[in-house]
Amino acid sequence: MKRRALLSLTASAPLIATGCAAPSSTTSTSAAPAATLQGTGDLGVVIERAKGALTLINTSRREAVGRVTGLGDLSHASVVFSRDERFAYVFGRDGGLTQVDLLTQHITGRVMQAGNSIGGAISADGSLVVAQNYTPGGVKVFDAATLELLADLPAHTASGERSRVVGLADLPQRRFIYSLFDANAICIADCSNPRKPQVTTIPNIGRQPYDALVSPNGRHYIAGLFGEDGLAMVDLWDNPPRVRRILAGYGRGQQPLPVYKMPHLRGWAIAGGHAYLPAIGRHEVLVVDTATWAEVGRIPVAGQPVFVMARPDGRQVWVNFSVPDYNRVQVIDTPSQRVVQTLEPGKAVLHMEFTPRGESVWISCRDDNRVQVYDTHTLQSQARLDVDAPSGIFFTARAQRMGF
Amino acid sequence: MKRRALLSLTASAPLIATGCAAPSSTTSTSAAPAATLQGTGDLGVVIERAKGALTLINTSRREAVGRVTGLGDLSHASVVFSRDERFAYVFGRDGGLTQVDLLTQHITGRVMQAGNSIGGAISADGSLVVAQNYTPGGVKVFDAATLELLADLPAHTASGERSRVVGLADLPQRRFIYSLFDANAICIADCSNPRKPQVTTIPNIGRQPYDALVSPNGRHYIAGLFGEDGLAMVDLWDNPPRVRRILAGYGRGQQPLPVYKMPHLRGWAIAGGHAYLPAIGRHEVLVVDTATWAEVGRIPVAGQPVFVMARPDGRQVWVNFSVPDYNRVQVIDTPSQRVVQTLEPGKAVLHMEFTPRGESVWISCRDDNRVQVYDTHTLQSQARLDVDAPSGIFFTARAQRMGF
């Protein structure tokens, strides 16, 4: 219904309708309100992974405020936001890139841009949205307003085959950094001329980079290596950027345990001169000195950590776990480096997101079909929302941070 | 071509038009446009100090998008934003507190709450706006939605007279911290019950605190002392909070020079484990180790620094100066701790504000009636805006940061 109206609208002005207008007369599935004037700094989305839908939320009211359906396969989805915090760009596992207007609560643009995709990024000036793809392996650059394809950058191995792309993040000056899982390389694409990006490749960075992060200040890009012990780090303030191997033996310990789920590097917490990392296959969080990048401690936790996330002030680090311990969340006090609380928010905790100033954290409990909101100071429940199989939670404040 | 098509398309759906193109029927000066749907993450205000007005700006388009008049004496004004980034709260020198709707571009609330005021803060949950006052000395707590006065907290000296209040900042859990210029004290008001705040006073913190800041992570509150050498610091993670004197002889050197303008402590940059501080009455920026709070270096600059501000990634620190050097701005590269560029944006540079991800900086040049926008990477001009006697520049992203 909604989709049909959109499609007919965009058919007559394909370059323009996306990013701007949505049909004035329609609403999304479950009685979304008519679009009203409102600020967008306290909005966000929760991925409904089974239904291919978004629940739209307001973090001031701590309520669901709408729902948008028709986003395809969201079994491993991620989201970035437009610079004005009005539009969400949703990268679906099936290669769908969908632009959603949080005000009208409509899909305002959608392209199937790959066969298998795992995320994307947006430039600081808000003009470019970039997707990283597994199949076919490479990166695609889109006009953020229209979703017009501006550049297609296939990624190749030395033998000329396609490589899967992981760990995409934005850098200043319309540049993007990413890693090639099958080519053991890190690439930086300068998209200042977005129809003719210039790609710089750093080869031999280590075997099989599987995910990566940029530190909150945008200086360090760190890729996890699946094919060997350790991590690859690039100091982006070096000119030219060079790679350095850090944390050999990262997290594995003497007797490696079976790994149920690879940790998400995006979950890494950097707070107060320390990085807090999920150990791989062990019930530990690693503490690393960010000046030397050497391990300086380990904190025992309740399971194999997946996301290890700092509250924005760095005073706490919150940890969730893989099967079979994924009903728990633990809170680490960073000054004492001890677990100070174990919470049981619900079944199958998949993701957490802090409000921008850190007073609350939202936690998705997939198998309870619920999002649980906590006060991070009292550790008491502030709200519960019914959401079908929630996974990723993303707030618009991400638009104003580097490296997402 | 593209724009024309857009306008005809959106003409039938006026509520939807903005966010993409300039509104068809509008804009700027005094006649506020019909409010249109738009995101609020890229909005901001520039204080017109002589006219008692605000120029409303958009940092994506780098343009003025409207103007609001009637705010009284804005000769020393500051601004905080509502949690949804829709409303600006403007604290005027004359004690006026004005709530401005950035979407409708109208004043939506205004109270004269004191005779002489120098700023305010807003709680992380967005519910409370607090003003700090010189005359009569004290703090007032308002409902952020209605501007209803919830609590009046007079500040007193030991002998029972009123003390001027400075250095107000928000803390977690609806608490606010501030300093008493005439009582040599720092106070923390717990407004979790906003009609009956509980005030904790830390006495004997040093003579005449004149301004203060909270570190970006919310941990350290640092007050400058007018009546003695040095600074007073409170580690807010201590329980109970205690005060400690740091940087004795702060910035004065062997032969103190005449001070033309007290530096603004809110301008302090904290980046990469160092704080960059304006020396008092000297042509230097001080470098301080934030682990030990000891001075570790001095950087010669072109005049007496007023604002010393870090780009959000900490790679650069920008400095402006008091009379007679206030036509200049210098850029310090933090890894090398050297001045790498001297700019001359215009006459009487009063303030600077970085975009949230740091790609641009906006600089007010009061005596040229101009705001100058620079690309922080190329150091080239990106835009110029005509604004009458501009002073403070404030972007909505402040809503999502601690300690403002």
Interface residues (C-beta under 8 A of the other chain):
Chain A: L9 A13 L15 I16 A17 G19 C20 A21 A22 P23 S24 A35 L37 Q38 G39 T40 G41 D42 L43 S60 F81 S82 R83 D84 E85 R86 F87 L102 L103 T104 A124 D125 G126 A145 P172 Q173 N217 G218 R219 W237 A271 G272 G273 A291 P312 D313 G314 R315 P335 T355 P356 R357 G358 E359 H377 T396 A397 A399 Q400 R401 M402
Chain B: K2 A5 L6 L9 T10 S12 A13 L15 I16 A17 G19 C20 A21 A35 L37 Q38 G39 T40 G41 D42 L43 T59 S60 F81 S82 R83 D84 E85 R86 F87 L102 L103 T104 A124 D125 G126 P172 Q173 N217 G218 R219 W237 A271 G272 G273 A291 P312 D313 G314 R315 P335 T355 P356 R357 G358 E359 H377 T396 A397 A399 Q400 R401 M402
